[in-house]
Amino acid sequence: MTKTQRFATFTSAMALAATLGAGAAFAQEVTLRLHSFLPEQANVPKNILIPWAEKVEADSDGRIEIQLFHAMALGGTPPELMDQLVDRVADIVWTLPGYTPGRFPRAEVFELPFTMTNAEAASRAYWSLAEETMMDEDFKDIKPIALHVHGPGIIHTTDPVEQVSDLNGVKLRAPTRVTNQMFAALGATPVGMPVPAVPEALSKGVIDGAVIPWEVTGALKVPELVQNHTEMGGDKALYTAAFVFAMNKDKYEALPDDLKAVIDANSGLETSAQFGRQMQEDDAPQRELALDMGNNVITLNDSQTEEWKTAAQGTIDAWIAEMDEKGIDGAALRARALELIDASTN
């Protein structure tokens, strides 16, 4: 091979390397930071967020990397998560709309008392209603991935609670504006705080109890801190909380189309339903743990539950009136939510 031929071969090799390098740059990995407020060992990170991240990474052939930051590891407090998403502190967050009262009014319809039947059906309804009424309103500044609820909300207290009057004067942590209003109307003294603050508040006597689903009680050591747990009878829960799992809108729009497709394939109605279903499936082991510890699990009969339904109706009426003042047809929104839940349940 002549010197000229060797030079030509070298030049061709360099050109090929440059071409391959350009292709690699075009197909470069995207790193997304996922921020949430529960510790890694809790059920939601363990059984929902981490598996979701792993599936997205696998479906993208490794081109998307999800960095998970649990327990507010990127800083701030849980109520700041939505602003962190909009401001690009995080690319994806899992949080409660109720942590920022008034910002997502339509999502509150699922938190109204005795609305939810089961978490999977209500989560399907939540996504469907959001597509009808929320995406261009409440969620216009973000890219929702999943919208879901948890299983039946349970009252966990130091002293037993059976009748509504048993709540009188009880300092009770509730998760959202709607639930705080409801428990205030039922005679309790609501104390607002993000769920990670519950163990310390219980241990120091700042609160006498908390309303949360069974699934998170183990991570928060609630059965070790209170011994009474009250469940409603009938086919509807006393309350549930609405969650949003969302991506920064600009970050999503900047993705190449094939990676948008990966996110889209792991978003939407079925993803929402799966998240809700998983949260409720994680209730049973934690309930069993409380029973194994000898705790008092009180399941109200239908007659007892009717007292709670009657007492809670004022919260529904007040919410509808408040929505009407905002220019939102609250009665129609609730009727549609119940219709969608019923359709998803049957």
N, C-alpha and C positions, 0 to 999 in steps of 0.2 A: 504494500500500500504506500502510495506516494505521500509526501508531506501535505500536498494539496488535498488528497483524498482523506487523510487523517483529520485535517482541519474541517473538511466538509462534514465528516461523520460526527465530530465533536459539536459542530454548530447545530446539526440536526438533533442531537441528543439534548442539547441545551434548550432548543425550541420545544421539544417534546416535554421536557421537564417543566418548562414555563406554562405550556398548555395544561398539563396535568395539575400544576399548582393553581392555575386559574379556575379549573374545574373544582378543585378541592375547596377553594375560597367560595365558589358559588354554592357549594353544598355544605358550607360550614355549619357547625353546630350552633344552636341557639340555647342560651342558658336562661332559664326562668326561675325566679325566686318566689317560692310559695311560703307565705307567712300565715300563721294561725296561733291561737291563744292557748290551746291545751297541750299538756306535756306529751312527749312521744309515746309513752306507754298507755295513754288513754285510748279508748276504743276508736274514736273518730280518726285520729292520726294512724293508728295501727291497722284498722280494718277498712278505712275509706281513703284517706289522703295519700298514704304511702302506696297502696296498691294502684290507685289512679295514676300517680306519678310514674310508677314502674311500667304501667301499660302504655302510657304516652311515650315514654322513652323507647319501649320495644316496638311500638307501632311506627315510630319515626326512624327505625333502624339506627338508633343512637344519635340522631341529628339534633334531637331536643334533649337537653339535660335539665332535670328539675332539681333545684336545690331547695331542700325543705328546712324551714326555720320554725321550730315548734316553740310553744310557751313564750311567745313575744321575743324571740331571740334577736330580732332586728331592732328591738327597742320599742318604746311607746307602750300604750295601754290598749286593751281590746277595743274600746270605743274609737280609737284612732285608726283602726285597720282600714276602714273604707277610704279615709283621706290618704292613707299611705298607698293604697292602690291607685287612686287618681293621680297622686303626686309622684308615682313611680319609685317610691321607696321599696315597694314589692311589686312583682309582676302579676301575682295571683294571690288572692286571700280567701280564707274561709272565715265567715263571721256571721253575726246576727244583724239584720236590718234594725232590729229593736235597740241595738246599742247606740244608734243615732236617731233618737225620737223625732218624728215629723218628716224625716228625709224620704222614707219609703212608705207612705201611708196605705197604699193599696195592699201591700203584703200583710198588713196587720189583720186582714179579714180572717186569715187562717189561725190566728192566735185567740180569736174570740172564744168564750167558754162554750163547751159542748158543741164544737164544730167538727173536730177531727174524729174519724172512725178508726183508721189505722194509718201508719206513717207512709206506707207505699202509695195508697190511694190518694191521700192528701197531698203528697209530693207531686204526683201526676197532675192533680188538679191545680196545684200552685204553678207549675210550669205552663200548663195550658192557659190558665187565667192571665199569667204574665204575658204570654204571646198575644192575648187579646187586648190587654189593657195597660201593661206595665213597661214593656220594652222601650217604647218611645216616650215614656213619662218617667216613672220612678228609676228605671235602669238605663236611661239614655246615655249616661256618662261612663258606663262600664260594659264589659262583654260577659254576660252571665254564662256560666258553664253548667251549673246545676242549681236548682232552687228546690229546697226540700224542708221537711219538718222532722222532729224527733217523735219517738213513741209517746204514750200517754204521760202527761206531767203528773208527778206524785208529790204529795205533801209529806215532808220529812221533818219531824218535830221532836222536841224534848218531851213534851207531854202529849198524851193521845188526843187526836182530833177526830171526832165523829160527826157531831152536829156543827152547823155553821157558827153557832154561838161559842164553840170551843176556840175559835180564832180570835175572840175579843182580846185586844191588847197584845197579841203574840207578835213579836218582832220577826218578820218573815222576809227572807230574800226572795225576790221574784225577778225574772230575767228581762222583762220588757215593759214598755209603757202601758200596754193593754193589760198585762197581768198584774202590774202594780195597781192600776185603777180597780181591777176586779177585786183583789184581795183587800184593798182599802175599803171598798164598798161592803165586803163581807165581814169587816170588823177588825182585821189585822192591821198592824203597823208596818207597811212595806218599807224595806230598806234596799235601795238599788245598789247593785254591785255586779261586776263581771263574775262569772262562775269560778275562776281560779281563786278568788278572794274568799270563797265560802268556808274552807276548812279553818282558817285563822279566825274568821268572824264567829264561827260556831264555838271554837275552843275558848275564845275570850269572852263569850257571852254577849257579843255585840248583836247577835241575832239568836232567836230561839228555834229557828228552823229555816228550811229552804224548800223551794219548789223546783224540782229538776226531774228529768226522767231517770229511771233506774240505771240506764247504761253508764252514766258518768259517776255514779255514787261510789264505786270502788276506787277509782282514781282519786277522788276527793276525800276518801275515808269517811264518808258520811255515816255509814252504819256503825262506825266506832264512836261517833260523836253524838248521835241521837239514836234513840231506840224505837221510835214510833214512825210508821209509814202508812199513809192513808191513800187508798185507791178508790176511785169511783166505780159504781156498778153500771150496767147498761152498755150500750154499743158505742158511746161517744165519750171522749176524754174531757176532763175538767178544762184542760188547756193543752196547747202545744206551743212551741216556738218556731218561728220561721228562720231559715238560714239562707245565706247566699254564698255561693262559691263562684268567684268571678275573676276575670283577667282584665288587665289594663287594656283599654280599647285601642290605643295607639300602638301598643306592643303587638297586639293581635293583628292589626291592619298591616304592620310592617313585615309580618311573616310571609315567606313565599307561599304560593297557592297550595303546594303539596303539604306544607306543614300546617297551614290553616285547616286543611282537610283532616289532618290527624287530630287537631283540637276539636274540630266539629264532630268527628266520629266518636269522641269521648265526652260529648256535651249533650244537653237537651233533655227530652222527656224521659228516655230510658235511664240515662245517667241519674237524673233527679229521683226517679222511682227506686233505683238501686241504692242510692244513698239513704233514702228514707227507710227502705226495707232493712238495710243493714243496721241502722241505728236501733230500730225496734227489735231486731233479732238479738242485739246485744243487751237488751233489757233483762231477759230471763236469767242468765247466769248471775247477774248482780243481785237480782231479787232473791235467788236461791242462797247466795252468800249471806244476805241479811237474815234469812230464816235459819241458816246453819249457826249463826251467831246468837240465836235465841231472841232476836228482835221481834217486835210486835207489828205484824203486817195486818192492817185493818182494811178489809174489803167491804165497802158499803153495799147494802142491798138496794134493790130498785126503789123502794119506798124512801130510804134515806137519801138516795141520790136525787130524787125529785125535789127535796128541800133545797139542795144546792143549785139545781137548775133554775128553780123559781127565784132564788136569791141572786143569781148571776145574770138574770135577764136584763136588769138595769144597765149592766155594763155594755151589753149588745145595743140597747136602745141609745145610750149615750154616745157610743161610737158612730152609729148611723147618723145621729144628729150632727156630730162633729164633722163627719165626712161631707154631709150636705152643705155645711158652712164653707167648706173648702172648694165647693163646686163639683164634688164627686158624689154620684148617686150611691150612697152607702147601702141602702136596702137592695138595690139591683145588684150591686157587687157581691153582697152576702148571698143573695139568692143564687147567683151564678156559681159562686164558690161551692155552695151546698149541692147544686146540681152536678157539677163536675166531680165532686167527691163521691156522690151517689153513683154516678156512671162508672167511676173507676173502681168502686167497691164491688159492684154487681158483675 
